Amino acid sequence: MSRQRIPVAAPALVGREREYVLDCLDSTWISSNGKYLERFESAFAEFCGVRHAVSCCNGTAAVHLALLAHDVGLGDEVIVPTLTYVATANPVVYCGAQPVFVDAEPRTWNMDPERVAEAVTSKTRGIIVVHLYGHPVDMDPILELAEKHGLWVIEDAAEAHGATYRGRIAGSMGSLATFSFYGNKIITSGEGGMVVTDDERLAEIVRQLHGQGQDLERRYWFPMVGFNYRMTNIEAAIGLAQLERIDWHLGRRREIAAWYREELSDVEGVELSPHEPWAESAFWITCAVLNEERFGPRDDAMAVLDRAGIETRPFFYPLHTLPMYRDANVGKGFPIAEDLARRGVNLPSSATLTRDEVSYVCDQLRALAR
Ligand SMILES: *Cc1c(COP(=O)(O)O)cnc(C)c1O
């Protein structure tokens, strides 16, 4: 068969990426100053409907900077979902604080607001919500709870550029929000991240911390221990070109998700990515949670698809099961996340996917059912 291998999520460089990058090279503005950084930051702030955006080197650094802006430190607790990428929780540890994991809820696969309420202690400083695979968190109960306990809410929107919750865009609902522009995300800058906020004071702290802590007005004056978490002008050039075409990127991902829903609607035992009526998912990755009686063990199904030239990925291991977080979480129950993580598969979801490729993936998946 001459069919090309189908990746899970490949970048689509369909705009002015090449032109902008060549402009960086020709002008020699290749490091962490330059016009593309300013343009990318202001365009991204506008896209999120907030006043400030600070670029940084990746989405993990963005989460770290957001936590530092809230002065998270030793002895603090931060509530995070257990079903997420590891980079949501690790920055809590970088700050000397403790991530407190909560289970998912079955409708959206996101953190369960009721479990969040149970996790609040006198040490809790805030909550990081994650719009998993692009589907917004049910924010209102969490924002209410946070307000009641005097906590902040940071959105880890690394997978959800452009998703909306009751008309509000991801990134505009927390005190701060973080994004990733890694190569497999909705839009990419190669490596890259962004912290966005409406709060000028928080934005200034983030900007200062990401540039070694240097005073924003006084060169070589470092009143705090900062980091080199800067993005380069070349990365920003790619990011800006991607952002200029974000409607296309989001449109493609939503179309692909709709094709999967249509083609698999007659297949029993496949639960596809959530799409609640109050949410517009960014559909970063279309996922399928497989019924084991019909499809057998998830990993076997993935192996068959792999042999058919279809790349898939398993869901993230719930973070409370990873070696560094396991001991603190023995005996706690996370049944929903564990069930989803055992049976969940990321299906090919690149913006460049064709209808024919989606049909092929669906045919192969359908053939696995017994
Ligand atoms: C990708 C991702 C990150 C980290 O972003 P990097 O740019 O890879 O550092 C953080 N959180 C979530 C939920 C992610 O998916």
The ligand as an ORCA input file, in Angstrom:
! r2SCAN-3c Opt
* xyz 0 1
  C       2.268     20.930     26.049
  C       1.758     21.217     27.400
  C       2.500     21.946     28.346
  C       3.944     22.296     28.172
  O       4.296     22.965     27.063
  P       5.792     22.853     26.494
  O       5.805     23.977     25.489
  O       5.947     21.510     25.884
  O       6.729     23.107     27.617
  C       1.906     22.249     29.559
  N       0.664     21.848     29.854
  C      -0.074     21.132     28.994
  C      -1.460     20.741     29.384
  C       0.440     20.771     27.746
  O      -0.287     20.030     26.905
*
